[in-house]
Amino acid sequence: MVVLEGGNGNSIKVLIVDDERLLIDNYMALLGSERYEFSTATDGSEAMDKLRRNHYDMLITDWCHPPGLDGIGLLREAKILNKDIVVILISGYLSDEGINRAKELGCFAYGSKPFHLKKLRTVITKAFAERKRYLR
C-alpha cells in the first residue's frame, strides 16, 4: 500500500489549472479531500501567482488556458520554483512535439481529454510512490 503524503508529511497540496471549471470540480471530487488540499486557477497568470506564493506537491494542468502561460510554460516555471513538484498535463491538444517537450521539462504524466478520471488516481499514486523513492 502506498501512503500518500506531501512534502511536509501532511496533506498533499495540489494546484489544479484548467479553463473548464467543471473539470476542476471533477478532479477534486475524484481525489477527495482526506489527503489533498486543493487550490485552483483558471488561467496561467493566476496559476503562476499561486505557485510563487505557495508550495505545492502537485500541479495538474491543462495545456491551454489563456491568458498567461500555456501548460508547457507553466510546467517549465513550476519546475524552476520547485524541482520536486509532480506535474500532470492533461489536454485535448497534445502533439508529439508537445509531449516530447513536456517530458524534457520533467512532466510526470500526460493525458488526452477526455481523460479517464479514475486513471488519474492511479497516476497520482504512482507519482508519489516514485517521488518518495527519489527523495530518500
VMD Tcl script that builds the backbone (N, CA, C; Angstrom):
set m [mol new atoms 408]
animate dup $m
set s [atomselect $m all]
$s set {name element resname resid chain x y z} {
  {N N MET 1 A 0.844 -1.178 0.000}
  {CA C MET 1 A 0.000 0.000 0.000}
  {C C MET 1 A 0.885 1.234 0.000}
  {N N VAL 2 A 0.549 2.199 -0.826}
  {CA C VAL 2 A 1.307 3.441 -0.905}
  {C C VAL 2 A 0.620 4.483 -0.033}
  {N N VAL 3 A 1.375 5.054 0.869}
  {CA C VAL 3 A 0.843 6.134 1.699}
  {C C VAL 3 A 1.199 7.440 1.020}
  {N N LEU 4 A 0.196 8.216 0.715}
  {CA C LEU 4 A 0.433 9.485 0.054}
  {C C LEU 4 A 0.609 10.574 1.097}
  {N N GLU 5 A 1.732 11.254 1.010}
  {CA C GLU 5 A 1.907 12.416 1.874}
  {C C GLU 5 A 2.683 13.460 1.110}
  {N N GLY 6 A 2.440 14.689 1.470}
  {CA C GLY 6 A 3.101 15.797 0.814}
  {C C GLY 6 A 4.503 15.993 1.335}
  {N N GLY 7 A 5.144 17.046 0.826}
  {CA C GLY 7 A 6.500 17.357 1.210}
  {C C GLY 7 A 6.641 17.669 2.684}
  {N N ASN 8 A 5.575 18.093 3.322}
  {CA C ASN 8 A 5.635 18.424 4.742}
  {C C ASN 8 A 5.130 17.283 5.615}
  {N N GLY 9 A 4.837 16.113 5.027}
  {CA C GLY 9 A 4.366 14.966 5.791}
  {C C GLY 9 A 2.881 15.012 6.076}
  {N N ASN 10 A 2.226 16.080 5.691}
  {CA C ASN 10 A 0.789 16.232 5.926}
  {C C ASN 10 A 0.043 15.997 4.623}
  {N N SER 11 A -1.029 16.752 4.423}
  {CA C SER 11 A -1.809 16.584 3.202}
  {C C SER 11 A -0.994 17.002 1.979}
  {N N ILE 12 A -1.372 16.468 0.849}
  {CA C ILE 12 A -0.732 16.784 -0.424}
  {C C ILE 12 A -1.380 18.050 -0.971}
  {N N LYS 13 A -0.554 19.053 -1.223}
  {CA C LYS 13 A -1.058 20.318 -1.763}
  {C C LYS 13 A -1.040 20.254 -3.287}
  {N N VAL 14 A -2.232 20.402 -3.865}
  {CA C VAL 14 A -2.411 20.253 -5.306}
  {C C VAL 14 A -2.957 21.546 -5.896}
  {N N LEU 15 A -2.302 22.022 -6.960}
  {CA C LEU 15 A -2.823 23.143 -7.732}
  {C C LEU 15 A -3.390 22.569 -9.020}
  {N N ILE 16 A -4.677 22.824 -9.264}
  {CA C ILE 16 A -5.351 22.358 -10.476}
  {C C ILE 16 A -5.635 23.569 -11.352}
  {N N VAL 17 A -5.165 23.497 -12.605}
  {CA C VAL 17 A -5.325 24.619 -13.536}
  {C C VAL 17 A -6.062 24.133 -14.779}
  {N N ASP 18 A -7.216 24.713 -15.020}
  {CA C ASP 18 A -7.989 24.383 -16.216}
  {C C ASP 18 A -8.971 25.519 -16.450}
  {N N ASP 19 A -9.246 25.829 -17.703}
  {CA C ASP 19 A -10.216 26.883 -18.004}
  {C C ASP 19 A -11.649 26.367 -17.928}
  {N N GLU 20 A -11.810 25.060 -17.724}
  {CA C GLU 20 A -13.136 24.474 -17.578}
  {C C GLU 20 A -13.383 24.147 -16.105}
  {N N ARG 21 A -14.219 24.943 -15.461}
  {CA C ARG 21 A -14.479 24.779 -14.024}
  {C C ARG 21 A -15.050 23.392 -13.699}
  {N N LEU 22 A -15.853 22.841 -14.591}
  {CA C LEU 22 A -16.426 21.515 -14.364}
  {C C LEU 22 A -15.331 20.459 -14.211}
  {N N LEU 23 A -14.286 20.531 -15.029}
  {CA C LEU 23 A -13.190 19.571 -14.907}
  {C C LEU 23 A -12.449 19.742 -13.583}
  {N N ILE 24 A -12.227 20.971 -13.167}
  {CA C ILE 24 A -11.588 21.221 -11.870}
  {C C ILE 24 A -12.412 20.552 -10.769}
  {N N ASP 25 A -13.720 20.775 -10.802}
  {CA C ASP 25 A -14.610 20.181 -9.793}
  {C C ASP 25 A -14.560 18.650 -9.845}
  {N N ASN 26 A -14.501 18.082 -11.060}
  {CA C ASN 26 A -14.424 16.627 -11.202}
  {C C ASN 26 A -13.133 16.077 -10.621}
  {N N TYR 27 A -12.009 16.743 -10.883}
  {CA C TYR 27 A -10.725 16.300 -10.335}
  {C C TYR 27 A -10.776 16.309 -8.808}
  {N N MET 28 A -11.303 17.362 -8.234}
  {CA C MET 28 A -11.362 17.464 -6.772}
  {C C MET 28 A -12.296 16.416 -6.185}
  {N N ALA 29 A -13.430 16.186 -6.833}
  {CA C ALA 29 A -14.375 15.180 -6.335}
  {C C ALA 29 A -13.763 13.779 -6.402}
  {N N LEU 30 A -13.058 13.497 -7.476}
  {CA C LEU 30 A -12.435 12.191 -7.636}
  {C C LEU 30 A -11.373 11.942 -6.566}
  {N N LEU 31 A -10.553 12.931 -6.324}
  {CA C LEU 31 A -9.452 12.757 -5.377}
  {C C LEU 31 A -9.914 12.833 -3.936}
  {N N GLY 32 A -11.005 13.541 -3.683}
  {CA C GLY 32 A -11.493 13.681 -2.314}
  {C C GLY 32 A -10.639 14.654 -1.534}
  {N N SER 33 A -11.012 14.930 -0.317}
  {CA C SER 33 A -10.305 15.943 0.457}
  {C C SER 33 A -9.557 15.380 1.655}
  {N N GLU 34 A -9.595 14.055 1.849}
  {CA C GLU 34 A -8.947 13.470 3.021}
  {C C GLU 34 A -7.440 13.699 3.032}
  {N N ARG 35 A -6.803 13.516 1.904}
  {CA C ARG 35 A -5.344 13.634 1.837}
  {C C ARG 35 A -4.885 14.816 1.008}
  {N N TYR 36 A -5.800 15.532 0.411}
  {CA C TYR 36 A -5.429 16.584 -0.521}
  {C C TYR 36 A -5.942 17.938 -0.055}
  {N N GLU 37 A -5.119 18.938 -0.296}
  {CA C GLU 37 A -5.509 20.326 -0.067}
  {C C GLU 37 A -5.430 21.000 -1.436}
  {N N PHE 38 A -6.572 21.487 -1.927}
  {CA C PHE 38 A -6.643 21.985 -3.294}
  {C C PHE 38 A -6.580 23.501 -3.370}
  {N N SER 39 A -5.920 23.963 -4.426}
  {CA C SER 39 A -6.028 25.337 -4.894}
  {C C SER 39 A -6.348 25.218 -6.371}
  {N N THR 40 A -7.020 26.218 -6.909}
  {CA C THR 40 A -7.380 26.161 -8.324}
  {C C THR 40 A -7.064 27.479 -9.007}
  {N N ALA 41 A -6.894 27.391 -10.323}
  {CA C ALA 41 A -6.709 28.572 -11.158}
  {C C ALA 41 A -7.327 28.255 -12.515}
  {N N THR 42 A -7.813 29.294 -13.168}
  {CA C THR 42 A -8.431 29.092 -14.478}
  {C C THR 42 A -7.591 29.634 -15.625}
  {N N ASP 43 A -6.410 30.179 -15.314}
  {CA C ASP 43 A -5.500 30.622 -16.373}
  {C C ASP 43 A -4.066 30.600 -15.866}
  {N N GLY 44 A -3.118 30.731 -16.798}
  {CA C GLY 44 A -1.704 30.635 -16.469}
  {C C GLY 44 A -1.209 31.742 -15.550}
  {N N SER 45 A -1.732 32.946 -15.711}
  {CA C SER 45 A -1.295 34.064 -14.863}
  {C C SER 45 A -1.684 33.827 -13.409}
  {N N GLU 46 A -2.911 33.423 -13.187}
  {CA C GLU 46 A -3.385 33.132 -11.829}
  {C C GLU 46 A -2.599 31.971 -11.223}
  {N N ALA 47 A -2.329 30.957 -12.036}
  {CA C ALA 47 A -1.575 29.803 -11.557}
  {C C ALA 47 A -0.161 30.207 -11.143}
  {N N MET 48 A 0.513 31.020 -11.948}
  {CA C MET 48 A 1.872 31.450 -11.609}
  {C C MET 48 A 1.885 32.249 -10.322}
  {N N ASP 49 A 0.896 33.088 -10.128}
  {CA C ASP 49 A 0.813 33.855 -8.888}
  {C C ASP 49 A 0.733 32.910 -7.691}
  {N N LYS 50 A -0.085 31.884 -7.804}
  {CA C LYS 50 A -0.229 30.915 -6.702}
  {C C LYS 50 A 1.042 30.099 -6.506}
  {N N LEU 51 A 1.694 29.702 -7.596}
  {CA C LEU 51 A 2.937 28.936 -7.489}
  {C C LEU 51 A 4.046 29.750 -6.820}
  {N N ARG 52 A 4.074 31.039 -7.064}
  {CA C ARG 52 A 5.094 31.899 -6.448}
  {C C ARG 52 A 4.849 32.099 -4.958}
  {N N ARG 53 A 3.587 32.087 -4.538}
  {CA C ARG 53 A 3.244 32.379 -3.142}
  {C C ARG 53 A 3.121 31.143 -2.256}
  {N N ASN 54 A 2.996 29.953 -2.858}
  {CA C ASN 54 A 2.739 28.739 -2.074}
  {C C ASN 54 A 3.609 27.589 -2.556}
  {N N HIS 55 A 3.794 26.625 -1.678}
  {CA C HIS 55 A 4.482 25.390 -2.056}
  {C C HIS 55 A 3.413 24.354 -2.405}
  {N N TYR 56 A 3.552 23.736 -3.574}
  {CA C TYR 56 A 2.639 22.672 -3.985}
  {C C TYR 56 A 3.430 21.398 -4.228}
  {N N ASP 57 A 2.812 20.274 -3.901}
  {CA C ASP 57 A 3.403 18.971 -4.170}
  {C C ASP 57 A 3.069 18.492 -5.578}
  {N N MET 58 A 1.940 18.978 -6.104}
  {CA C MET 58 A 1.480 18.514 -7.400}
  {C C MET 58 A 0.799 19.642 -8.170}
  {N N LEU 59 A 1.005 19.615 -9.488}
  {CA C LEU 59 A 0.330 20.515 -10.409}
  {C C LEU 59 A -0.368 19.658 -11.456}
  {N N ILE 60 A -1.686 19.805 -11.545}
  {CA C ILE 60 A -2.460 19.161 -12.608}
  {C C ILE 60 A -2.924 20.302 -13.499}
  {N N THR 61 A -2.480 20.292 -14.749}
  {CA C THR 61 A -2.769 21.442 -15.600}
  {C C THR 61 A -3.210 21.050 -17.002}
  {N N ASP 62 A -4.066 21.883 -17.537}
  {CA C ASP 62 A -4.482 21.791 -18.928}
  {C C ASP 62 A -3.357 22.374 -19.781}
  {N N TRP 63 A -3.337 22.002 -21.040}
  {CA C TRP 63 A -2.340 22.510 -21.975}
  {C C TRP 63 A -2.581 23.980 -22.295}
  {N N CYS 64 A -3.826 24.333 -22.514}
  {CA C CYS 64 A -4.144 25.675 -22.999}
  {C C CYS 64 A -5.112 26.366 -22.047}
  {N N HIS 65 A -4.664 27.475 -21.471}
  {CA C HIS 65 A -5.540 28.243 -20.587}
  {C C HIS 65 A -5.143 29.713 -20.611}
  {N N PRO 66 A -5.454 30.396 -21.725}
  {CA C PRO 66 A -5.136 31.814 -21.817}
  {C C PRO 66 A -5.963 32.608 -20.820}
  {N N PRO 67 A -5.575 33.784 -20.379}
  {CA C PRO 67 A -4.316 34.461 -20.718}
  {C C PRO 67 A -3.166 33.929 -19.874}
  {N N GLY 68 A -1.983 34.350 -20.229}
  {CA C GLY 68 A -0.812 33.936 -19.470}
  {C C GLY 68 A -0.143 32.747 -20.114}
  {N N LEU 69 A 0.525 31.979 -19.314}
  {CA C LEU 69 A 1.290 30.837 -19.794}
  {C C LEU 69 A 0.397 29.687 -20.211}
  {N N ASP 70 A 0.861 28.927 -21.209}
  {CA C ASP 70 A 0.194 27.675 -21.537}
  {C C ASP 70 A 0.718 26.591 -20.602}
  {N N GLY 71 A 0.264 25.374 -20.782}
  {CA C GLY 71 A 0.654 24.285 -19.893}
  {C C GLY 71 A 2.145 24.012 -19.890}
  {N N ILE 72 A 2.799 24.105 -21.053}
  {CA C ILE 72 A 4.243 23.872 -21.131}
  {C C ILE 72 A 4.992 24.978 -20.398}
  {N N GLY 73 A 4.580 26.218 -20.599}
  {CA C GLY 73 A 5.217 27.331 -19.890}
  {C C GLY 73 A 5.026 27.214 -18.392}
  {N N LEU 74 A 3.852 26.803 -17.993}
  {CA C LEU 74 A 3.558 26.629 -16.568}
  {C C LEU 74 A 4.394 25.478 -15.986}
  {N N LEU 75 A 4.519 24.390 -16.713}
  {CA C LEU 75 A 5.366 23.269 -16.305}
  {C C LEU 75 A 6.800 23.748 -16.099}
  {N N ARG 76 A 7.326 24.468 -17.078}
  {CA C ARG 76 A 8.707 24.962 -17.007}
  {C C ARG 76 A 8.913 25.841 -15.775}
  {N N GLU 77 A 8.018 26.798 -15.565}
  {CA C GLU 77 A 8.148 27.729 -14.439}
  {C C GLU 77 A 7.937 27.035 -13.096}
  {N N ALA 78 A 7.007 26.093 -13.045}
  {CA C ALA 78 A 6.762 25.356 -11.796}
  {C C ALA 78 A 8.003 24.566 -11.392}
  {N N LYS 79 A 8.681 23.948 -12.359}
  {CA C LYS 79 A 9.885 23.169 -12.070}
  {C C LYS 79 A 11.049 24.061 -11.636}
  {N N ILE 80 A 11.087 25.291 -12.128}
  {CA C ILE 80 A 12.110 26.238 -11.681}
  {C C ILE 80 A 11.873 26.597 -10.217}
  {N N LEU 81 A 10.620 26.809 -9.862}
  {CA C LEU 81 A 10.277 27.183 -8.487}
  {C C LEU 81 A 10.394 26.014 -7.517}
  {N N ASN 82 A 10.093 24.798 -7.988}
  {CA C ASN 82 A 10.081 23.623 -7.118}
  {C C ASN 82 A 10.409 22.395 -7.966}
  {N N LYS 83 A 11.667 21.995 -7.969}
  {CA C LYS 83 A 12.093 20.886 -8.840}
  {C C LYS 83 A 11.400 19.563 -8.512}
  {N N ASP 84 A 10.864 19.425 -7.288}
  {CA C ASP 84 A 10.236 18.179 -6.876}
  {C C ASP 84 A 8.736 18.123 -7.122}
  {N N ILE 85 A 8.161 19.187 -7.671}
  {CA C ILE 85 A 6.718 19.184 -7.910}
  {C C ILE 85 A 6.377 18.121 -8.963}
  {N N VAL 86 A 5.310 17.380 -8.714}
  {CA C VAL 86 A 4.817 16.376 -9.663}
  {C C VAL 86 A 3.845 17.094 -10.592}
  {N N VAL 87 A 4.111 17.015 -11.895}
  {CA C VAL 87 A 3.261 17.709 -12.866}
  {C C VAL 87 A 2.578 16.694 -13.770}
  {N N ILE 88 A 1.261 16.847 -13.875}
  {CA C ILE 88 A 0.449 16.039 -14.775}
  {C C ILE 88 A -0.222 16.997 -15.749}
  {N N LEU 89 A 0.000 16.782 -17.022}
  {CA C LEU 89 A -0.516 17.639 -18.081}
  {C C LEU 89 A -1.650 16.910 -18.786}
  {N N ILE 90 A -2.809 17.555 -18.867}
  {CA C ILE 90 A -3.979 16.940 -19.494}
  {C C ILE 90 A -4.528 17.917 -20.527}
  {N N SER 91 A -4.765 17.426 -21.748}
  {CA C SER 91 A -5.235 18.334 -22.779}
  {C C SER 91 A -5.892 17.608 -23.933}
  {N N GLY 92 A -6.665 18.350 -24.669}
  {CA C GLY 92 A -7.246 17.851 -25.897}
  {C C GLY 92 A -6.380 18.182 -27.102}
  {N N TYR 93 A -5.222 18.824 -26.871}
  {CA C TYR 93 A -4.386 19.325 -27.963}
  {C C TYR 93 A -2.946 18.844 -27.863}
  {N N LEU 94 A -2.705 17.622 -27.473}
  {CA C LEU 94 A -1.340 17.135 -27.321}
  {C C LEU 94 A -0.781 16.630 -28.647}
  {N N SER 95 A 0.292 17.258 -29.078}
  {CA C SER 95 A 1.000 16.792 -30.268}
  {C C SER 95 A 2.217 15.992 -29.805}
  {N N ASP 96 A 2.823 15.250 -30.728}
  {CA C ASP 96 A 4.042 14.514 -30.379}
  {C C ASP 96 A 5.130 15.477 -29.929}
  {N N GLU 97 A 5.234 16.601 -30.603}
  {CA C GLU 97 A 6.231 17.612 -30.230}
  {C C GLU 97 A 5.970 18.142 -28.814}
  {N N GLY 98 A 4.714 18.406 -28.507}
  {CA C GLY 98 A 4.354 18.886 -27.174}
  {C C GLY 98 A 4.626 17.855 -26.094}
  {N N ILE 99 A 4.328 16.609 -26.376}
  {CA C ILE 99 A 4.581 15.529 -25.421}
  {C C ILE 99 A 6.081 15.400 -25.162}
  {N N ASN 100 A 6.879 15.449 -26.232}
  {CA C ASN 100 A 8.333 15.354 -26.069}
  {C C ASN 100 A 8.873 16.524 -25.257}
  {N N ARG 101 A 8.361 17.710 -25.513}
  {CA C ARG 101 A 8.808 18.891 -24.757}
  {C C ARG 101 A 8.419 18.751 -23.283}
  {N N ALA 102 A 7.222 18.274 -23.022}
  {CA C ALA 102 A 6.765 18.091 -21.640}
  {C C ALA 102 A 7.663 17.088 -20.911}
  {N N LYS 103 A 8.022 15.995 -21.575}
  {CA C LYS 103 A 8.923 15.008 -20.972}
  {C C LYS 103 A 10.272 15.628 -20.641}
  {N N GLU 104 A 10.821 16.400 -21.587}
  {CA C GLU 104 A 12.114 17.057 -21.375}
  {C C GLU 104 A 12.086 17.977 -20.156}
  {N N LEU 105 A 10.951 18.608 -19.921}
  {CA C LEU 105 A 10.829 19.556 -18.816}
  {C C LEU 105 A 10.487 18.887 -17.486}
  {N N GLY 106 A 10.275 17.580 -17.503}
  {CA C GLY 106 A 10.047 16.865 -16.251}
  {C C GLY 106 A 8.604 16.561 -15.918}
  {N N CYS 107 A 7.739 16.580 -16.922}
  {CA C CYS 107 A 6.342 16.224 -16.702}
  {C C CYS 107 A 6.263 14.744 -16.320}
  {N N PHE 108 A 5.551 14.421 -15.257}
  {CA C PHE 108 A 5.453 13.026 -14.819}
  {C C PHE 108 A 4.524 12.226 -15.718}
  {N N ALA 109 A 3.389 12.825 -16.081}
  {CA C ALA 109 A 2.407 12.100 -16.894}
  {C C ALA 109 A 1.609 13.101 -17.717}
  {N N TYR 110 A 1.048 12.616 -18.785}
  {CA C TYR 110 A 0.201 13.435 -19.638}
  {C C TYR 110 A -0.938 12.572 -20.128}
  {N N GLY 111 A -2.037 13.226 -20.432}
  {CA C GLY 111 A -3.196 12.506 -20.933}
  {C C GLY 111 A -4.022 13.390 -21.836}
  {N N SER 112 A -4.780 12.762 -22.692}
  {CA C SER 112 A -5.642 13.485 -23.618}
  {C C SER 112 A -7.052 13.561 -23.065}
  {N N LYS 113 A -7.693 14.691 -23.306}
  {CA C LYS 113 A -9.113 14.816 -22.967}
  {C C LYS 113 A -9.895 14.123 -24.065}
  {N N PRO 114 A -10.945 13.438 -23.780}
  {CA C PRO 114 A -11.446 13.233 -22.424}
  {C C PRO 114 A -10.556 12.257 -21.670}
  {N N PHE 115 A -10.192 12.620 -20.482}
  {CA C PHE 115 A -9.299 11.840 -19.633}
  {C C PHE 115 A -10.148 10.974 -18.721}
  {N N HIS 116 A -9.771 9.730 -18.565}
  {CA C HIS 116 A -10.488 8.844 -17.663}
  {C C HIS 116 A -10.136 9.238 -16.230}
  {N N LEU 117 A -11.087 9.791 -15.535}
  {CA C LEU 117 A -10.825 10.343 -14.207}
  {C C LEU 117 A -10.313 9.297 -13.221}
  {N N LYS 118 A -10.810 8.070 -13.311}
  {CA C LYS 118 A -10.341 7.036 -12.384}
  {C C LYS 118 A -8.864 6.713 -12.616}
  {N N LYS 119 A -8.410 6.858 -13.858}
  {CA C LYS 119 A -6.997 6.622 -14.157}
  {C C LYS 119 A -6.126 7.684 -13.477}
  {N N LEU 120 A -6.662 8.858 -13.283}
  {CA C LEU 120 A -5.912 9.930 -12.635}
  {C C LEU 120 A -5.474 9.520 -11.233}
  {N N ARG 121 A -6.341 8.888 -10.500}
  {CA C ARG 121 A -5.991 8.441 -9.141}
  {C C ARG 121 A -4.808 7.464 -9.186}
  {N N THR 122 A -4.819 6.536 -10.135}
  {CA C THR 122 A -3.726 5.579 -10.280}
  {C C THR 122 A -2.424 6.293 -10.620}
  {N N VAL 123 A -2.484 7.247 -11.527}
  {CA C VAL 123 A -1.299 8.005 -11.925}
  {C C VAL 123 A -0.738 8.772 -10.732}
  {N N ILE 124 A -1.595 9.376 -9.942}
  {CA C ILE 124 A -1.146 10.139 -8.779}
  {C C ILE 124 A -0.494 9.227 -7.745}
  {N N THR 125 A -1.088 8.080 -7.493}
  {CA C THR 125 A -0.498 7.125 -6.544}
  {C C THR 125 A 0.893 6.717 -7.012}
  {N N LYS 126 A 1.031 6.409 -8.298}
  {CA C LYS 126 A 2.326 6.028 -8.854}
  {C C LYS 126 A 3.326 7.174 -8.757}
  {N N ALA 127 A 2.875 8.382 -9.039}
  {CA C ALA 127 A 3.761 9.552 -8.985}
  {C C ALA 127 A 4.343 9.743 -7.593}
  {N N PHE 128 A 3.516 9.631 -6.580}
  {CA C PHE 128 A 4.013 9.857 -5.228}
  {C C PHE 128 A 4.839 8.687 -4.711}
  {N N ALA 129 A 4.576 7.493 -5.191}
  {CA C ALA 129 A 5.425 6.360 -4.823}
  {C C ALA 129 A 6.823 6.565 -5.397}
  {N N GLU 130 A 6.905 6.977 -6.650}
  {CA C GLU 130 A 8.204 7.236 -7.270}
  {C C GLU 130 A 8.891 8.433 -6.636}
  {N N ARG 131 A 8.139 9.471 -6.335}
  {CA C ARG 131 A 8.699 10.666 -5.704}
  {C C ARG 131 A 9.283 10.323 -4.338}
  {N N LYS 132 A 8.581 9.495 -3.591}
  {CA C LYS 132 A 9.045 9.109 -2.269}
  {C C LYS 132 A 10.358 8.349 -2.357}
  {N N ARG 133 A 10.485 7.439 -3.337}
  {CA C ARG 133 A 11.751 6.713 -3.545}
  {C C ARG 133 A 12.868 7.671 -3.936}
  {N N TYR 134 A 12.558 8.629 -4.804}
  {CA C TYR 134 A 13.546 9.586 -5.295}
  {C C TYR 134 A 14.065 10.480 -4.170}
  {N N LEU 135 A 13.188 10.888 -3.274}
  {CA C LEU 135 A 13.568 11.827 -2.217}
  {C C LEU 135 A 14.306 11.161 -1.061}
  {N N ARG 136 A 14.356 9.848 -1.022}
  {CA C ARG 136 A 15.082 9.151 0.064}
  {C C ARG 136 A 16.553 9.298 -0.055}
}
mol reanalyze $m
mol bondsrecalc $m
mol representation Tube
mol addrep $m
